[in-house]
Amino acid sequence: MTQNAPIPSDLRRWVSSHLPGAEQVTDVSWPRGSSRVWRFGSGADAVFVKQSPTARDYEREIGGYAYAARALAAHEAPRLLASDRDLQAIMTSRQPGDVVRGLPLDVGEERRVHELAGHLLRRWHDHSEPASEQDRENIRASMANQAEEAAACLESTAGHLDKQQQALVQCVARELPQLAGAVPAVYRHGDYSTRNWMWHPEHGHGVIDFEMAAPGIAVEEFVWLCGAVWVVRPDLKAAYFSGYGRPLSEDEERVLRLLTTRLGVSYLDSGLTKEQPHLVERGHLILTRMTHEYR
């Protein structure tokens, strides 16, 4: 995370109107251009202030916090304390625990964390309202867009893929739109990866960051975990779905593989275009896993 980036003056005035005398501020943004998050105070008394990059992100975040308050226990997610539509800013309570990504856990602890993560997400999903026709149309459009993206990426990356990888990316372009209506739709967290999981010895598992919360297909929640973790740690996948309470259907497993392949070829295309070797490496790794290791 970056440190000590100055908080905008108008945002600082807004914070002061809610927290008079709040002086201790630390930039805790993720290392990407659109992340703008600050911590005010320290310890249990800390609050977090986030400025959304777009109006859409702000609206999703507000909706996600309202949903979390209904679906999850008080210790499982932070609570919204204040918001400002004009500033696209929110103030939230501190979530107990530490971010799971990078946390030194032994194998048993890892499995327990994944099991509890699956259990929490199932309760989140089960609180969903039935998908509306507009939700379904948005899902079909999203799957069609991702299929088109995969086809476009294949044109520019074909020379860097083996025949199996090329064939699998072609399957993404061909099959995703057809399968969109065959899998369950829910209100998704949208970025349910280990960087947004919190672990506390007493409180257990929690979740943060609702900027991508929106209706979608349930299996989209698992794409990052599939490409980054589960292929090489099937024990963690088993623990996760033990907590989730049901296995994926055959159609869901297929969609998961296709969406993860789409992610991999997108990484590869971006890495080649922007000359960023770490993205090229990440893309190759995911595509290799999807064609040779994923079952």
Secondary structure, 3 states (H helix, E strand, C coil): CCCCCCCCHHHHHHHHHHCCCCCCEEECCCCCCCCCEEEECCHHHCEEEEECCCHHHHHHHHHHHHHHHHHCCCCCCCCEEEEECCCCEEEEECCCCEECCCCCCCHHHHHHHHHHHHHHHHHHHHCCCCCCHHHHHHHHHHHHHHHHHHHHHHHHHHHHCCHHHHHHHHHHHHHHHHHHHHCCEEEECCCCCHHHEEEECCCEEEECCCCCCEEEEHHHHHHHHHHHHHCCCHHHHHHHHHHHCCCCCHHHHHHHHHHHHHHHHHHHHHHHHHCCHHHHHHHHHHHHHHHHHCC
